[in-house]
Amino acid sequence: MGEPLPSAVKLELSPSITPQTFHYTDSCGQPEEIPIGRLIEAALREGAHRTFKTVVSEDDADKTIAPDHVIKIDIRDWFFNLDKDALYDRAPATMRMNAFAQMYDKTGTLDRKSTRLNSSHIPLSRMPSSA
């Protein structure tokens, strides 16, 4: 993939992402919950770390790093499918989402027009089932 871009970026995710969960009933009839929002957030942060040399967040202890860009991401809709027909000890799962990303420069000026991120796939092929 090459070297990350030599920029510092701050990733701002919509607050509606983290609390998203998927509820289902496993093959034993037990209710289960998958924290989809945290998985989406982790995948977006991982992508930012692969793309940019430095990624800063509100949680960083070092507040001295000023980002060159701020990327704001808002999820428009998402689809999650858990294939329970293939359930043995783990169920294959697929997730697709549509999102908008906006990139701002240091002054807060929109650097790039809104970019629609279509069908970003987050592999969730080994979701645990209950024992």
Phi, psi and omega in degrees: 000338180096178181286148175296154177297140184280056181227156171259135182229145173251127181260119178248113181260145178304135180296348179281351183286307189304317184283358182296132178225158176244122180256137178206170177249126182284179184294344177266003180083010181269135177290138180230160179220133177245126181282074184304317183302317179293326178292319177297312180301316179297319180294319179294319179294320178298318178297321178296320179293330177284334186267322185243148181297320182229133176237122180250155178216172179298333184279348183296136178288328181271100181271007183277345180277115178267125181289147174283331182218154171239128177249121179255127182239132179231125179279127179272312176201162180210159181227133178230131179231126177250117183277087183284345178294332181264017187285119170239271174256343178212144182256134173290143182222152178228141176226137174230144178217152173246130183219162173243135177238135176235135181248129180244148177274186183302330183274356181091007179279136178300118185274324179223146178297162179307136179244125178274125178261103184266139171046050172290125183261128175249113184290122178231044191285350182233055179288135181288147172251173179284158182282000000 
